[in-house]
Amino acid sequence: MNQRFPWPDERLIKAAQDGDVASLTTVVMESQPHVRRFALSLCSSPQDAEDAAQEALIILYRKIGTLRATGALASWMFRIVRNECLRQVRLLLARSDETPARPESADPSAEDSVLRRLEAERIATAVSSLPRDQRQVLILRDVQGLPGKAVADALGLSTAAMKSRLHRARAALRHTLTAIDPPVIERDSRR
């Protein structure tokens, strides 16, 4: 735990839950450094981390009354940040799916839509489990489609270091995706 920025104490959290605006403001301010640090470790870019941290702090402000145990603030906030970072990855994946490589003659069936959504969830979870340096390079290069030189420059790396990190990220992602069995959904064989 960071002694320089301690989490708010339980009395302060309880007062915030009871509607004391000054206590609520203090809880948000004291939680901010922890939330930002966690977002930076999870999200693919500093901008995404800032967005995730802001969203988590807004949720804290609006929904502190739903927190069941005052001692669970840290784990609640970390879960919110994690979910927000995963949501951002899903949005990137959805945007990349919007432009199909080949035109399709018919709309996808509901079953196909569910299968695609399950696969996107599986990929988003696997990407979020990568170490931060690998996650950043993978998202910038493979999801956002930036050129290798632009990714290297954005991360302050040489092109060779960026390629090496990208190779490790892809290998780790491939390993994770093959280790996680996809959900087994049987299709109707009468089609």
CNS distance restraints for C-alpha pairs under 8 A (distance, minus, plus):
assign (resid   1 and name CA) (resid   6 and name CA) 7.35 0.50 0.50
assign (resid   2 and name CA) (resid   6 and name CA) 6.02 0.50 0.50
assign (resid   5 and name CA) (resid  30 and name CA) 6.94 0.50 0.50
assign (resid   5 and name CA) (resid  33 and name CA) 7.11 0.50 0.50
assign (resid   5 and name CA) (resid  34 and name CA) 7.84 0.50 0.50
assign (resid   6 and name CA) (resid  30 and name CA) 7.17 0.50 0.50
assign (resid   7 and name CA) (resid  30 and name CA) 6.10 0.50 0.50
assign (resid   7 and name CA) (resid  31 and name CA) 5.99 0.50 0.50
assign (resid   7 and name CA) (resid  34 and name CA) 7.92 0.50 0.50
assign (resid   7 and name CA) (resid  74 and name CA) 7.53 0.50 0.50
assign (resid   8 and name CA) (resid  12 and name CA) 6.41 0.50 0.50
assign (resid   8 and name CA) (resid  13 and name CA) 6.69 0.50 0.50
assign (resid   8 and name CA) (resid  26 and name CA) 7.83 0.50 0.50
assign (resid   8 and name CA) (resid  27 and name CA) 5.68 0.50 0.50
assign (resid   8 and name CA) (resid  30 and name CA) 5.99 0.50 0.50
assign (resid   8 and name CA) (resid  31 and name CA) 6.96 0.50 0.50
assign (resid   9 and name CA) (resid  13 and name CA) 6.44 0.50 0.50
assign (resid  10 and name CA) (resid  14 and name CA) 6.04 0.50 0.50
assign (resid  10 and name CA) (resid  70 and name CA) 5.46 0.50 0.50
assign (resid  10 and name CA) (resid  71 and name CA) 6.30 0.50 0.50
assign (resid  11 and name CA) (resid  15 and name CA) 6.20 0.50 0.50
assign (resid  12 and name CA) (resid  16 and name CA) 6.22 0.50 0.50
assign (resid  12 and name CA) (resid  23 and name CA) 5.77 0.50 0.50
assign (resid  12 and name CA) (resid  24 and name CA) 7.83 0.50 0.50
assign (resid  12 and name CA) (resid  26 and name CA) 7.98 0.50 0.50
assign (resid  12 and name CA) (resid  27 and name CA) 6.97 0.50 0.50
assign (resid  13 and name CA) (resid  17 and name CA) 6.16 0.50 0.50
assign (resid  13 and name CA) (resid  23 and name CA) 7.13 0.50 0.50
assign (resid  13 and name CA) (resid  24 and name CA) 7.27 0.50 0.50
assign (resid  13 and name CA) (resid  27 and name CA) 6.49 0.50 0.50
assign (resid  13 and name CA) (resid  70 and name CA) 6.08 0.50 0.50
assign (resid  14 and name CA) (resid  18 and name CA) 6.22 0.50 0.50
assign (resid  14 and name CA) (resid  70 and name CA) 6.56 0.50 0.50
assign (resid  15 and name CA) (resid  19 and name CA) 6.57 0.50 0.50
assign (resid  15 and name CA) (resid  20 and name CA) 5.60 0.50 0.50
assign (resid  15 and name CA) (resid  23 and name CA) 6.03 0.50 0.50
assign (resid  15 and name CA) (resid  24 and name CA) 7.55 0.50 0.50
assign (resid  16 and name CA) (resid  20 and name CA) 4.96 0.50 0.50
assign (resid  16 and name CA) (resid  21 and name CA) 6.54 0.50 0.50
assign (resid  16 and name CA) (resid  22 and name CA) 7.67 0.50 0.50
assign (resid  16 and name CA) (resid  23 and name CA) 4.89 0.50 0.50
assign (resid  16 and name CA) (resid  24 and name CA) 4.34 0.50 0.50
assign (resid  16 and name CA) (resid  27 and name CA) 7.36 0.50 0.50
assign (resid  16 and name CA) (resid  64 and name CA) 7.34 0.50 0.50
assign (resid  16 and name CA) (resid  65 and name CA) 7.98 0.50 0.50
assign (resid  17 and name CA) (resid  24 and name CA) 7.53 0.50 0.50
assign (resid  17 and name CA) (resid  64 and name CA) 5.75 0.50 0.50
assign (resid  17 and name CA) (resid  65 and name CA) 4.76 0.50 0.50
assign (resid  18 and name CA) (resid  65 and name CA) 7.45 0.50 0.50
assign (resid  19 and name CA) (resid  24 and name CA) 7.48 0.50 0.50
assign (resid  20 and name CA) (resid  24 and name CA) 6.22 0.50 0.50
assign (resid  21 and name CA) (resid  25 and name CA) 6.12 0.50 0.50
assign (resid  22 and name CA) (resid  26 and name CA) 6.25 0.50 0.50
assign (resid  23 and name CA) (resid  27 and name CA) 6.11 0.50 0.50
assign (resid  24 and name CA) (resid  28 and name CA) 6.26 0.50 0.50
assign (resid  24 and name CA) (resid  61 and name CA) 6.89 0.50 0.50
assign (resid  25 and name CA) (resid  29 and name CA) 6.18 0.50 0.50
assign (resid  25 and name CA) (resid  61 and name CA) 7.85 0.50 0.50
assign (resid  26 and name CA) (resid  30 and name CA) 5.99 0.50 0.50
assign (resid  27 and name CA) (resid  31 and name CA) 6.02 0.50 0.50
assign (resid  28 and name CA) (resid  32 and name CA) 6.13 0.50 0.50
assign (resid  28 and name CA) (resid  57 and name CA) 6.42 0.50 0.50
assign (resid  28 and name CA) (resid  60 and name CA) 7.03 0.50 0.50
assign (resid  28 and name CA) (resid  61 and name CA) 6.74 0.50 0.50
assign (resid  29 and name CA) (resid  33 and name CA) 7.97 0.50 0.50
assign (resid  31 and name CA) (resid  35 and name CA) 6.18 0.50 0.50
assign (resid  32 and name CA) (resid  36 and name CA) 6.06 0.50 0.50
assign (resid  32 and name CA) (resid  53 and name CA) 7.72 0.50 0.50
assign (resid  32 and name CA) (resid  57 and name CA) 7.15 0.50 0.50
assign (resid  33 and name CA) (resid  37 and name CA) 6.15 0.50 0.50
assign (resid  34 and name CA) (resid  38 and name CA) 6.17 0.50 0.50
assign (resid  35 and name CA) (resid  39 and name CA) 6.12 0.50 0.50
assign (resid  35 and name CA) (resid  53 and name CA) 5.76 0.50 0.50
assign (resid  35 and name CA) (resid  56 and name CA) 7.55 0.50 0.50
assign (resid  35 and name CA) (resid  57 and name CA) 7.81 0.50 0.50
assign (resid  35 and name CA) (resid  77 and name CA) 6.86 0.50 0.50
assign (resid  35 and name CA) (resid  78 and name CA) 6.91 0.50 0.50
assign (resid  35 and name CA) (resid  81 and name CA) 7.21 0.50 0.50
assign (resid  36 and name CA) (resid  40 and name CA) 6.13 0.50 0.50
assign (resid  36 and name CA) (resid  49 and name CA) 6.97 0.50 0.50
assign (resid  36 and name CA) (resid  50 and name CA) 6.90 0.50 0.50
assign (resid  36 and name CA) (resid  53 and name CA) 5.35 0.50 0.50
assign (resid  37 and name CA) (resid  41 and name CA) 6.39 0.50 0.50
assign (resid  38 and name CA) (resid  42 and name CA) 6.39 0.50 0.50
assign (resid  38 and name CA) (resid  78 and name CA) 6.92 0.50 0.50
assign (resid  38 and name CA) (resid  81 and name CA) 7.39 0.50 0.50
assign (resid  39 and name CA) (resid  43 and name CA) 5.76 0.50 0.50
assign (resid  39 and name CA) (resid  49 and name CA) 4.71 0.50 0.50
assign (resid  39 and name CA) (resid  50 and name CA) 7.23 0.50 0.50
assign (resid  39 and name CA) (resid  52 and name CA) 6.35 0.50 0.50
assign (resid  39 and name CA) (resid  53 and name CA) 5.96 0.50 0.50
assign (resid  39 and name CA) (resid  81 and name CA) 6.07 0.50 0.50
assign (resid  39 and name CA) (resid  82 and name CA) 7.41 0.50 0.50
assign (resid  39 and name CA) (resid  85 and name CA) 7.48 0.50 0.50
assign (resid  40 and name CA) (resid  44 and name CA) 7.94 0.50 0.50
assign (resid  40 and name CA) (resid  45 and name CA) 7.43 0.50 0.50
assign (resid  40 and name CA) (resid  46 and name CA) 6.26 0.50 0.50
assign (resid  40 and name CA) (resid  49 and name CA) 5.06 0.50 0.50
assign (resid  40 and name CA) (resid  50 and name CA) 7.75 0.50 0.50
assign (resid  41 and name CA) (resid 132 and name CA) 5.84 0.50 0.50
assign (resid  42 and name CA) (resid  49 and name CA) 7.46 0.50 0.50
assign (resid  42 and name CA) (resid  82 and name CA) 6.91 0.50 0.50
assign (resid  42 and name CA) (resid  85 and name CA) 6.73 0.50 0.50
assign (resid  42 and name CA) (resid 128 and name CA) 6.70 0.50 0.50
assign (resid  42 and name CA) (resid 132 and name CA) 6.29 0.50 0.50
assign (resid  43 and name CA) (resid  48 and name CA) 5.89 0.50 0.50
assign (resid  43 and name CA) (resid  49 and name CA) 5.20 0.50 0.50
assign (resid  43 and name CA) (resid  52 and name CA) 7.92 0.50 0.50
assign (resid  43 and name CA) (resid  85 and name CA) 5.39 0.50 0.50
assign (resid  43 and name CA) (resid 128 and name CA) 7.68 0.50 0.50
assign (resid  43 and name CA) (resid 132 and name CA) 7.47 0.50 0.50
assign (resid  43 and name CA) (resid 135 and name CA) 7.92 0.50 0.50
assign (resid  43 and name CA) (resid 136 and name CA) 7.66 0.50 0.50
assign (resid  44 and name CA) (resid  48 and name CA) 6.51 0.50 0.50
assign (resid  44 and name CA) (resid  49 and name CA) 7.36 0.50 0.50
assign (resid  44 and name CA) (resid 132 and name CA) 7.11 0.50 0.50
assign (resid  44 and name CA) (resid 135 and name CA) 5.88 0.50 0.50
assign (resid  44 and name CA) (resid 136 and name CA) 4.41 0.50 0.50
assign (resid  44 and name CA) (resid 137 and name CA) 7.94 0.50 0.50
assign (resid  44 and name CA) (resid 139 and name CA) 6.43 0.50 0.50
assign (resid  44 and name CA) (resid 140 and name CA) 7.73 0.50 0.50
assign (resid  45 and name CA) (resid  49 and name CA) 6.16 0.50 0.50
assign (resid  45 and name CA) (resid 136 and name CA) 6.28 0.50 0.50
assign (resid  46 and name CA) (resid  50 and name CA) 6.08 0.50 0.50
assign (resid  47 and name CA) (resid  51 and name CA) 6.27 0.50 0.50
assign (resid  48 and name CA) (resid  52 and name CA) 6.08 0.50 0.50
assign (resid  48 and name CA) (resid  85 and name CA) 7.32 0.50 0.50
assign (resid  48 and name CA) (resid  88 and name CA) 7.48 0.50 0.50
assign (resid  49 and name CA) (resid  53 and name CA) 6.01 0.50 0.50
assign (resid  49 and name CA) (resid  85 and name CA) 7.44 0.50 0.50
assign (resid  50 and name CA) (resid  54 and name CA) 6.08 0.50 0.50
assign (resid  51 and name CA) (resid  55 and name CA) 6.14 0.50 0.50
assign (resid  52 and name CA) (resid  56 and name CA) 6.12 0.50 0.50
assign (resid  52 and name CA) (resid  81 and name CA) 5.77 0.50 0.50
assign (resid  52 and name CA) (resid  84 and name CA) 5.44 0.50 0.50
assign (resid  52 and name CA) (resid  85 and name CA) 6.15 0.50 0.50
assign (resid  53 and name CA) (resid  57 and name CA) 6.18 0.50 0.50
assign (resid  53 and name CA) (resid  81 and name CA) 6.39 0.50 0.50
assign (resid  54 and name CA) (resid  58 and name CA) 6.17 0.50 0.50
assign (resid  55 and name CA) (resid  59 and name CA) 6.22 0.50 0.50
assign (resid  55 and name CA) (resid  81 and name CA) 7.89 0.50 0.50
assign (resid  55 and name CA) (resid  84 and name CA) 7.54 0.50 0.50
assign (resid  56 and name CA) (resid  60 and name CA) 6.14 0.50 0.50
assign (resid  56 and name CA) (resid  77 and name CA) 6.64 0.50 0.50
assign (resid  56 and name CA) (resid  80 and name CA) 5.78 0.50 0.50
assign (resid  56 and name CA) (resid  81 and name CA) 5.76 0.50 0.50
assign (resid  56 and name CA) (resid  84 and name CA) 7.67 0.50 0.50
assign (resid  57 and name CA) (resid  61 and name CA) 6.16 0.50 0.50
assign (resid  58 and name CA) (resid  62 and name CA) 6.16 0.50 0.50
assign (resid  59 and name CA) (resid  63 and name CA) 5.62 0.50 0.50
assign (resid  59 and name CA) (resid  64 and name CA) 7.66 0.50 0.50
assign (resid  60 and name CA) (resid  64 and name CA) 5.24 0.50 0.50
assign (resid  60 and name CA) (resid  77 and name CA) 7.51 0.50 0.50
assign (resid  63 and name CA) (resid  67 and name CA) 7.40 0.50 0.50
assign (resid  67 and name CA) (resid  72 and name CA) 7.64 0.50 0.50
assign (resid  67 and name CA) (resid  73 and name CA) 7.32 0.50 0.50
assign (resid  67 and name CA) (resid  76 and name CA) 7.77 0.50 0.50
assign (resid  68 and name CA) (resid  72 and name CA) 7.75 0.50 0.50
assign (resid  69 and name CA) (resid  73 and name CA) 7.55 0.50 0.50
assign (resid  72 and name CA) (resid  76 and name CA) 6.08 0.50 0.50
assign (resid  73 and name CA) (resid  77 and name CA) 6.07 0.50 0.50
assign (resid  74 and name CA) (resid  78 and name CA) 6.13 0.50 0.50
assign (resid  75 and name CA) (resid  79 and name CA) 6.10 0.50 0.50
assign (resid  76 and name CA) (resid  80 and name CA) 6.34 0.50 0.50
assign (resid  77 and name CA) (resid  81 and name CA) 6.26 0.50 0.50
assign (resid  78 and name CA) (resid  82 and name CA) 6.06 0.50 0.50
assign (resid  79 and name CA) (resid  83 and name CA) 6.10 0.50 0.50
assign (resid  80 and name CA) (resid  84 and name CA) 6.17 0.50 0.50
assign (resid  81 and name CA) (resid  85 and name CA) 6.20 0.50 0.50
assign (resid  82 and name CA) (resid  86 and name CA) 6.20 0.50 0.50
assign (resid  83 and name CA) (resid  87 and name CA) 6.05 0.50 0.50
assign (resid  84 and name CA) (resid  88 and name CA) 6.32 0.50 0.50
assign (resid  85 and name CA) (resid  89 and name CA) 6.46 0.50 0.50
assign (resid  85 and name CA) (resid 128 and name CA) 7.82 0.50 0.50
assign (resid  86 and name CA) (resid  90 and name CA) 6.21 0.50 0.50
assign (resid  86 and name CA) (resid 124 and name CA) 6.11 0.50 0.50
assign (resid  86 and name CA) (resid 125 and name CA) 7.02 0.50 0.50
assign (resid  86 and name CA) (resid 128 and name CA) 6.72 0.50 0.50
assign (resid  87 and name CA) (resid  91 and name CA) 6.19 0.50 0.50
assign (resid  88 and name CA) (resid  92 and name CA) 6.33 0.50 0.50
assign (resid  89 and name CA) (resid  93 and name CA) 6.22 0.50 0.50
assign (resid  89 and name CA) (resid 124 and name CA) 5.97 0.50 0.50
assign (resid  90 and name CA) (resid  94 and name CA) 6.01 0.50 0.50
assign (resid  90 and name CA) (resid 120 and name CA) 6.69 0.50 0.50
assign (resid  90 and name CA) (resid 121 and name CA) 7.20 0.50 0.50
assign (resid  90 and name CA) (resid 124 and name CA) 6.13 0.50 0.50
assign (resid  91 and name CA) (resid  95 and name CA) 6.10 0.50 0.50
assign (resid  92 and name CA) (resid  96 and name CA) 6.26 0.50 0.50
assign (resid  92 and name CA) (resid 143 and name CA) 6.70 0.50 0.50
assign (resid  92 and name CA) (resid 144 and name CA) 7.34 0.50 0.50
assign (resid  93 and name CA) (resid  97 and name CA) 6.26 0.50 0.50
assign (resid  93 and name CA) (resid 120 and name CA) 7.07 0.50 0.50
assign (resid  93 and name CA) (resid 143 and name CA) 6.89 0.50 0.50
assign (resid  94 and name CA) (resid  98 and name CA) 6.35 0.50 0.50
assign (resid  95 and name CA) (resid  99 and name CA) 7.65 0.50 0.50
assign (resid  96 and name CA) (resid 143 and name CA) 7.20 0.50 0.50
assign (resid 108 and name CA) (resid 112 and name CA) 5.84 0.50 0.50
assign (resid 108 and name CA) (resid 113 and name CA) 6.38 0.50 0.50
assign (resid 109 and name CA) (resid 113 and name CA) 6.27 0.50 0.50
assign (resid 110 and name CA) (resid 114 and name CA) 6.23 0.50 0.50
assign (resid 111 and name CA) (resid 115 and name CA) 6.21 0.50 0.50
assign (resid 112 and name CA) (resid 116 and name CA) 6.10 0.50 0.50
assign (resid 113 and name CA) (resid 117 and name CA) 6.14 0.50 0.50
assign (resid 114 and name CA) (resid 118 and name CA) 6.14 0.50 0.50
assign (resid 115 and name CA) (resid 119 and name CA) 6.16 0.50 0.50
assign (resid 116 and name CA) (resid 120 and name CA) 6.09 0.50 0.50
assign (resid 117 and name CA) (resid 121 and name CA) 6.21 0.50 0.50
assign (resid 118 and name CA) (resid 122 and name CA) 6.23 0.50 0.50
assign (resid 118 and name CA) (resid 183 and name CA) 7.93 0.50 0.50
assign (resid 119 and name CA) (resid 123 and name CA) 6.19 0.50 0.50
assign (resid 119 and name CA) (resid 182 and name CA) 7.62 0.50 0.50
assign (resid 120 and name CA) (resid 124 and name CA) 6.00 0.50 0.50
assign (resid 121 and name CA) (resid 125 and name CA) 6.11 0.50 0.50
assign (resid 122 and name CA) (resid 126 and name CA) 6.25 0.50 0.50
assign (resid 122 and name CA) (resid 177 and name CA) 7.67 0.50 0.50
assign (resid 122 and name CA) (resid 182 and name CA) 7.68 0.50 0.50
assign (resid 123 and name CA) (resid 127 and name CA) 6.06 0.50 0.50
assign (resid 123 and name CA) (resid 177 and name CA) 7.22 0.50 0.50
assign (resid 124 and name CA) (resid 128 and name CA) 6.10 0.50 0.50
assign (resid 125 and name CA) (resid 129 and name CA) 6.34 0.50 0.50
assign (resid 126 and name CA) (resid 130 and name CA) 6.87 0.50 0.50
assign (resid 126 and name CA) (resid 173 and name CA) 6.31 0.50 0.50
assign (resid 126 and name CA) (resid 176 and name CA) 6.22 0.50 0.50
assign (resid 126 and name CA) (resid 177 and name CA) 6.63 0.50 0.50
assign (resid 127 and name CA) (resid 135 and name CA) 6.34 0.50 0.50
assign (resid 127 and name CA) (resid 173 and name CA) 6.60 0.50 0.50
assign (resid 128 and name CA) (resid 135 and name CA) 7.00 0.50 0.50
assign (resid 130 and name CA) (resid 134 and name CA) 6.18 0.50 0.50
assign (resid 130 and name CA) (resid 135 and name CA) 5.45 0.50 0.50
assign (resid 130 and name CA) (resid 169 and name CA) 7.16 0.50 0.50
assign (resid 130 and name CA) (resid 172 and name CA) 7.32 0.50 0.50
assign (resid 130 and name CA) (resid 173 and name CA) 7.31 0.50 0.50
assign (resid 131 and name CA) (resid 135 and name CA) 6.02 0.50 0.50
assign (resid 132 and name CA) (resid 136 and name CA) 6.06 0.50 0.50
assign (resid 133 and name CA) (resid 137 and name CA) 6.53 0.50 0.50
assign (resid 133 and name CA) (resid 165 and name CA) 7.59 0.50 0.50
assign (resid 134 and name CA) (resid 138 and name CA) 6.08 0.50 0.50
assign (resid 134 and name CA) (resid 165 and name CA) 5.97 0.50 0.50
assign (resid 134 and name CA) (resid 166 and name CA) 6.48 0.50 0.50
assign (resid 134 and name CA) (resid 168 and name CA) 7.14 0.50 0.50
assign (resid 134 and name CA) (resid 169 and name CA) 4.87 0.50 0.50
assign (resid 135 and name CA) (resid 139 and name CA) 6.10 0.50 0.50
assign (resid 135 and name CA) (resid 169 and name CA) 6.80 0.50 0.50
assign (resid 136 and name CA) (resid 140 and name CA) 6.11 0.50 0.50
assign (resid 137 and name CA) (resid 141 and name CA) 5.92 0.50 0.50
assign (resid 137 and name CA) (resid 151 and name CA) 6.77 0.50 0.50
assign (resid 137 and name CA) (resid 155 and name CA) 7.84 0.50 0.50
assign (resid 137 and name CA) (resid 162 and name CA) 7.09 0.50 0.50
assign (resid 137 and name CA) (resid 165 and name CA) 7.04 0.50 0.50
assign (resid 137 and name CA) (resid 166 and name CA) 5.88 0.50 0.50
assign (resid 137 and name CA) (resid 169 and name CA) 7.76 0.50 0.50
assign (resid 138 and name CA) (resid 142 and name CA) 5.44 0.50 0.50
assign (resid 138 and name CA) (resid 143 and name CA) 6.98 0.50 0.50
assign (resid 138 and name CA) (resid 166 and name CA) 5.85 0.50 0.50
assign (resid 138 and name CA) (resid 169 and name CA) 6.30 0.50 0.50
assign (resid 138 and name CA) (resid 170 and name CA) 7.18 0.50 0.50
assign (resid 139 and name CA) (resid 143 and name CA) 4.71 0.50 0.50
assign (resid 139 and name CA) (resid 144 and name CA) 6.04 0.50 0.50
assign (resid 140 and name CA) (resid 144 and name CA) 5.03 0.50 0.50
assign (resid 140 and name CA) (resid 145 and name CA) 6.38 0.50 0.50
assign (resid 140 and name CA) (resid 146 and name CA) 5.90 0.50 0.50
assign (resid 140 and name CA) (resid 151 and name CA) 6.26 0.50 0.50
assign (resid 141 and name CA) (resid 145 and name CA) 4.89 0.50 0.50
assign (resid 141 and name CA) (resid 146 and name CA) 5.00 0.50 0.50
assign (resid 141 and name CA) (resid 147 and name CA) 6.58 0.50 0.50
assign (resid 141 and name CA) (resid 148 and name CA) 6.58 0.50 0.50
assign (resid 141 and name CA) (resid 151 and name CA) 6.44 0.50 0.50
assign (resid 142 and name CA) (resid 146 and name CA) 7.54 0.50 0.50
assign (resid 146 and name CA) (resid 150 and name CA) 6.27 0.50 0.50
assign (resid 146 and name CA) (resid 151 and name CA) 6.30 0.50 0.50
assign (resid 147 and name CA) (resid 151 and name CA) 6.37 0.50 0.50
assign (resid 148 and name CA) (resid 152 and name CA) 6.13 0.50 0.50
assign (resid 148 and name CA) (resid 159 and name CA) 6.91 0.50 0.50
assign (resid 148 and name CA) (resid 162 and name CA) 7.48 0.50 0.50
assign (resid 148 and name CA) (resid 163 and name CA) 7.65 0.50 0.50
assign (resid 149 and name CA) (resid 153 and name CA) 6.10 0.50 0.50
assign (resid 149 and name CA) (resid 159 and name CA) 6.12 0.50 0.50
assign (resid 150 and name CA) (resid 154 and name CA) 6.01 0.50 0.50
assign (resid 151 and name CA) (resid 155 and name CA) 6.19 0.50 0.50
assign (resid 151 and name CA) (resid 162 and name CA) 7.36 0.50 0.50
assign (resid 152 and name CA) (resid 156 and name CA) 5.89 0.50 0.50
assign (resid 152 and name CA) (resid 157 and name CA) 4.77 0.50 0.50
assign (resid 152 and name CA) (resid 158 and name CA) 5.84 0.50 0.50
assign (resid 152 and name CA) (resid 159 and name CA) 5.46 0.50 0.50
assign (resid 152 and name CA) (resid 161 and name CA) 7.84 0.50 0.50
assign (resid 152 and name CA) (resid 162 and name CA) 5.45 0.50 0.50
assign (resid 153 and name CA) (resid 157 and name CA) 6.13 0.50 0.50
assign (resid 153 and name CA) (resid 158 and name CA) 7.50 0.50 0.50
assign (resid 157 and name CA) (resid 161 and name CA) 5.94 0.50 0.50
assign (resid 157 and name CA) (resid 162 and name CA) 5.96 0.50 0.50
assign (resid 158 and name CA) (resid 162 and name CA) 6.19 0.50 0.50
assign (resid 159 and name CA) (resid 163 and name CA) 6.15 0.50 0.50
assign (resid 160 and name CA) (resid 164 and name CA) 6.17 0.50 0.50
assign (resid 161 and name CA) (resid 165 and name CA) 6.11 0.50 0.50
assign (resid 162 and name CA) (resid 166 and name CA) 6.00 0.50 0.50
assign (resid 163 and name CA) (resid 167 and name CA) 6.05 0.50 0.50
assign (resid 164 and name CA) (resid 168 and name CA) 6.32 0.50 0.50
assign (resid 165 and name CA) (resid 169 and name CA) 6.12 0.50 0.50
assign (resid 166 and name CA) (resid 170 and name CA) 6.10 0.50 0.50
assign (resid 167 and name CA) (resid 171 and name CA) 6.15 0.50 0.50
assign (resid 168 and name CA) (resid 172 and name CA) 6.04 0.50 0.50
assign (resid 169 and name CA) (resid 173 and name CA) 6.02 0.50 0.50
assign (resid 170 and name CA) (resid 174 and name CA) 5.99 0.50 0.50
assign (resid 171 and name CA) (resid 175 and name CA) 6.09 0.50 0.50
assign (resid 172 and name CA) (resid 176 and name CA) 6.10 0.50 0.50
assign (resid 173 and name CA) (resid 177 and name CA) 6.03 0.50 0.50
assign (resid 174 and name CA) (resid 178 and name CA) 6.16 0.50 0.50
assign (resid 175 and name CA) (resid 179 and name CA) 6.02 0.50 0.50
assign (resid 176 and name CA) (resid 180 and name CA) 6.13 0.50 0.50
assign (resid 177 and name CA) (resid 181 and name CA) 7.46 0.50 0.50
